[in-house]
Amino acid sequence: MGNAANYALHAIRPAWWAGLTFLSDVGAGALSTAKLVVTLSGCIALLAGGVLISSDDARTAVVARLSGANAVELAAQDVEDSDDAKAEHAVNVTANDPQQKRIVQYLARRYRVADGAVRMLVANAFQIGKEKNLDPLLILSVVAVESSLNPFAQSSVGAQGLMQVMTHVHAHRFEPHGGETAALDPVANMKVGSSILHEMISRGGSVERGLQLYVGAGNMPDDGGYGVRVLGERARLQLAAGGKVEAAIASAIRAAATAATVRAIEAKPDAVKAEVSVPLEPGYLLPSPNAAGDAHVAARSEQSV
């Protein structure tokens, strides 16, 4: 019996030993393959590192590929930072430029708005004017007439902001600035309003006709005096920029007195004619910070831009 068992073990042992040898060989082969892969990966990494070190284009491509969505976000942030830097630079230029400083002084006194807020508006007007090849004083004149520098001004027909843009008509123009709610953002409103104004002037062929189109009186025989008011304000801004701030203020007071008298005479001819010689106090001739621009008085029944 013992001899039979030993014989059986001797018969089975070669097959077992062969299986063990096979597994050992497979493991050794896998280990060798792994070492080869690691070696090749290391070589490729070293080669790629050498390429990145020696090539700026390659480095840029790899960074762009690895960054993915983060790169897009960073790029957007860079744009925002760039815009903020431009705005800050424009404000600093306004603070140091003698002409722009005098414009700020005139507008702040004329419309009773804080110097800092006016400085921002003036800076943006000059920046936008440069970008769109549009007279910055004309932009400021439209802002003054339309809203008296009140960024939250709104009309009953839906015109909003500094330049009284019809937001629902030009909703697509505000999309790059965050949507329709941006209509009350001073910078966004000035950019959109200036873009519309530039288009109207180009379409009309002249500043006067462009203002008529801007005010929504394109199909009317005249604009109800809107263009005269805007260009009159531009002339006063030019006067102030040239160093004659007091003269510009005096001219504004006279213009406001004349407009108030004309409106009063038209409303109550008999009563006002009897008192037309009564002088008006200059302090009451300047528009309040909450007053809307004169553009909505007689120029139109509704705003179309």
C-alpha positions in Angstrom: 0.0 0.0 0.0 2.8 2.4 0.9 4.6 1.7 -2.3 1.4 2.4 -4.2 1.0 5.8 -2.5 4.6 6.8 -3.2 4.2 5.8 -6.8 1.1 8.0 -7.0 2.9 11.0 -5.5 5.8 10.5 -7.9 3.3 10.4 -10.8 1.5 13.6 -9.7 4.6 15.6 -8.8 5.8 16.4 -12.3 2.4 18.0 -13.2 2.3 20.0 -10.0 5.9 21.1 -10.4 5.2 22.1 -14.0 2.2 24.3 -13.0 4.3 26.0 -10.3 7.0 26.6 -12.7 4.5 28.1 -15.2 3.1 30.5 -12.6 6.6 31.5 -11.6 7.5 32.2 -15.2 4.3 34.3 -15.7 5.0 36.3 -12.6 8.6 36.9 -13.7 7.3 38.0 -17.1 4.7 40.4 -15.6 7.4 41.9 -13.3 9.7 42.4 -16.3 6.9 44.0 -18.3 6.1 46.3 -15.4 9.7 47.3 -15.1 9.8 47.9 -18.8 6.7 50.1 -18.7 8.0 52.1 -15.8 11.3 52.6 -17.5 9.6 53.7 -20.7 7.3 56.0 -18.8 10.2 57.6 -17.0 12.0 58.1 -20.3 8.9 59.6 -21.9 8.5 61.9 -18.9 12.1 63.0 -19.0 11.8 63.6 -22.8 8.6 65.6 -22.3 10.2 67.6 -19.5 13.1 68.4 -21.8 10.7 69.5 -24.5 8.7 71.7 -22.0 11.9 73.3 -20.7 13.1 74.1 -24.2 9.8 75.1 -25.8 7.5 78.0 -24.7 4.8 76.8 -27.1 4.8 73.3 -25.7 4.5 74.6 -22.2 1.6 76.8 -23.1 -0.2 73.9 -24.9 0.3 71.6 -21.9 -0.9 74.2 -19.4 -4.0 74.9 -21.5 -4.8 71.2 -21.9 -4.3 70.4 -18.1 -6.2 73.5 -16.9 -9.4 72.8 -18.8 -12.4 74.6 -17.4 -10.2 76.3 -14.8 -8.3 78.0 -17.6 -11.5 79.4 -19.0 -12.5 80.7 -15.6 -9.1 82.2 -15.1 -9.3 83.8 -18.5 -12.7 85.3 -17.7 -11.3 86.6 -14.4 -8.3 88.1 -16.3 -10.8 90.0 -18.6 -12.7 91.3 -15.5 -9.5 92.3 -13.9 -8.5 94.0 -17.1 -11.8 95.9 -17.3 -11.4 96.9 -13.6 -7.9 98.0 -14.3 -9.0 100.1 -17.2 -11.8 101.7 -15.2 -9.4 102.5 -12.4 -6.9 103.9 -14.8 -9.6 106.1 -16.4 -10.6 107.4 -13.0 -7.0 108.2 -12.2 -6.6 110.0 -15.5 -9.7 112.1 -14.8 -8.4 113.0 -11.4 -5.2 114.3 -12.9 -6.4 115.8 -16.2 -7.1 119.5 -15.7 -9.9 119.6 -18.4 -11.7 116.5 -17.0 -11.3 117.8 -13.4 -13.1 121.0 -14.5 -15.8 119.0 -16.2 -16.3 117.1 -13.0 -16.5 120.3 -11.0 -19.2 121.7 -13.4 -21.3 118.6 -13.4 -21.1 118.1 -9.7 -22.3 121.6 -9.0 -24.8 121.7 -11.8 -26.6 118.5 -10.9 -25.7 118.4 -7.2 -23.9 115.0 -7.3 -20.9 113.9 -5.3 -17.5 114.6 -6.9 -16.5 110.9 -6.7 -19.6 109.7 -8.5 -19.2 112.3 -11.2 -15.5 111.5 -11.6 -16.5 107.9 -12.4 -19.0 109.0 -15.0 -16.6 111.4 -16.7 -13.9 108.8 -16.7 -16.2 106.2 -18.3 -17.5 108.7 -20.8 -14.0 109.4 -22.0 -13.0 105.8 -22.1 -16.2 104.8 -24.0 -15.8 107.7 -26.3 -12.3 106.6 -27.2 -13.4 103.0 -27.8 -16.4 104.0 -30.0 -14.9 107.1 -31.6 -17.7 109.2 -30.1 -17.4 112.6 -28.5 -17.3 112.1 -24.7 -18.8 115.5 -24.0 -21.8 114.5 -26.2 -22.2 111.3 -24.2 -22.1 113.3 -20.9 -24.6 115.8 -22.4 -27.1 113.1 -23.2 -26.6 111.6 -19.7 -27.2 115.0 -18.2 -30.3 115.8 -20.3 -31.8 112.3 -20.0 -31.3 111.6 -16.3 -29.6 114.5 -14.6 -26.8 112.0 -13.7 -29.2 109.8 -11.8 -28.4 106.1 -12.6 -31.7 104.9 -11.2 -33.9 107.2 -13.3 -36.8 105.4 -14.9 -39.6 106.7 -17.2 -43.2 105.5 -17.3 -42.6 103.8 -20.7 -39.6 101.7 -19.6 -36.6 103.9 -20.3 -33.9 103.3 -17.7 -30.6 104.5 -16.4 -28.3 107.3 -17.1 -29.0 107.4 -20.9 -32.6 106.3 -20.6 -32.3 103.2 -22.7 -35.5 101.2 -23.5 -34.3 98.1 -21.7 -37.0 95.7 -23.1 -36.2 96.8 -26.7 -32.4 96.4 -26.3 -32.3 93.5 -23.9 -29.8 91.7 -26.1 -27.4 94.6 -25.7 -27.3 94.1 -21.9 -26.6 90.3 -22.1 -22.8 90.8 -22.1 -23.2 92.9 -19.0 -25.3 90.5 -17.0 -28.8 90.9 -18.4 -31.6 93.5 -18.2 -30.8 94.3 -14.6 -27.6 95.9 -15.8 -29.6 98.7 -17.2 -29.3 100.5 -13.9 -25.6 99.9 -13.7 -24.0 103.2 -14.7 -21.1 101.8 -16.7 -23.2 99.2 -18.6 -26.0 101.8 -19.3 -23.4 104.3 -20.7 -21.8 101.6 -22.9 -25.2 100.5 -24.3 -26.6 104.0 -24.6 -23.4 105.2 -26.3 -23.4 102.3 -28.7 -27.0 103.2 -29.7 -26.2 106.9 -30.0 -23.2 106.1 -32.2 -25.4 104.0 -34.5 -28.1 106.7 -34.7 -25.6 109.3 -35.6 -24.1 107.0 -38.3 -27.6 106.3 -39.6 -28.7 109.9 -39.5 -25.6 111.3 -41.1 -25.2 114.1 -38.5 -25.2 114.6 -34.7 -28.4 116.6 -34.9 -30.3 113.9 -36.9 -28.7 111.2 -34.7 -30.1 112.9 -31.6 -33.5 113.1 -33.2 -33.4 109.4 -33.8 -32.1 108.7 -30.4 -34.9 110.6 -28.7 -37.5 108.6 -30.8 -38.6 111.5 -33.0 -37.2 110.1 -36.2 -40.6 110.3 -37.9 -41.5 113.7 -36.6 -40.9 117.1 -38.1 -38.6 118.0 -35.1 -37.4 116.6 -31.8 -39.2 119.1 -29.6 -36.0 120.9 -28.7 -34.2 117.8 -27.5 -31.2 118.3 -29.7 -30.9 122.0 -28.7 -30.8 121.0 -25.1 -28.2 118.3 -25.6 -26.0 120.5 -27.7 -26.5 123.4 -25.4 -25.3 121.3 -22.5 -22.3 120.1 -24.6 -21.4 123.7 -25.2 -21.4 124.4 -21.5 -19.3 121.3 -20.8 -16.8 122.6 -23.4 -16.8 126.0 -21.7 -16.1 124.4 -18.4 -13.4 122.2 -19.8 -11.7 125.3 -21.1 -11.5 126.7 -17.5 -14.6 128.8 -17.4 -16.6 126.7 -14.9 -18.4 129.7 -13.4 -19.4 131.0 -16.8 -20.8 127.5 -17.6 -22.8 127.4 -14.4 -24.2 130.9 -15.1 -25.1 129.8 -18.6 -26.9 126.7 -17.2 -28.8 128.9 -14.8 -30.0 131.2 -17.6 -31.0 128.2 -19.7 -32.9 126.7 -16.9 -34.7 130.0 -16.1 -35.6 130.5 -19.8 -37.0 126.9 -20.0 -38.9 127.3 -16.8 -40.4 130.6 -17.9 -41.4 129.2 -21.3 -43.1 126.2 -19.8 -44.9 128.4 -17.3 -46.1 130.8 -20.0 -47.4 127.9 -22.1 -49.2 126.4 -19.1 -50.7 129.6 -17.7 -50.2 132.4 -20.1 -52.3 135.1 -18.4 -51.1 134.5 -14.9 -47.4 134.2 -15.8 -47.3 137.2 -18.0 -48.4 139.4 -15.1 -45.5 138.1 -13.0 -42.8 137.4 -15.7 -40.6 140.2 -14.3 -40.3 138.5 -10.9 -36.7 137.2 -10.6 -36.0 133.6 -9.9 -33.5 132.4 -7.3 -30.6 130.7 -9.0 -30.7 127.9 -6.4 -34.1 126.8 -7.7 -33.0 126.7 -11.2 -30.7 123.7 -10.9 -32.3 120.3 -11.3 -32.6 118.2 -8.2 -30.6 114.9 -8.0 -33.9 113.0 -8.4 -35.2 115.0 -11.4 -35.4 113.3 -14.8 -33.8 115.0 -17.8 -35.6 117.6 -19.9 -35.7 115.1 -22.7 -39.0 113.7 -21.5 -40.8 117.1 -21.3 -41.8 118.0 -24.8 -39.6 116.0 -27.1 -41.7 112.8 -27.3 -44.6 110.8 -26.0 -42.4 107.8 -25.5 -38.8 106.8 -25.7 -37.7 104.4 -28.5 -34.1 103.8 -27.8 
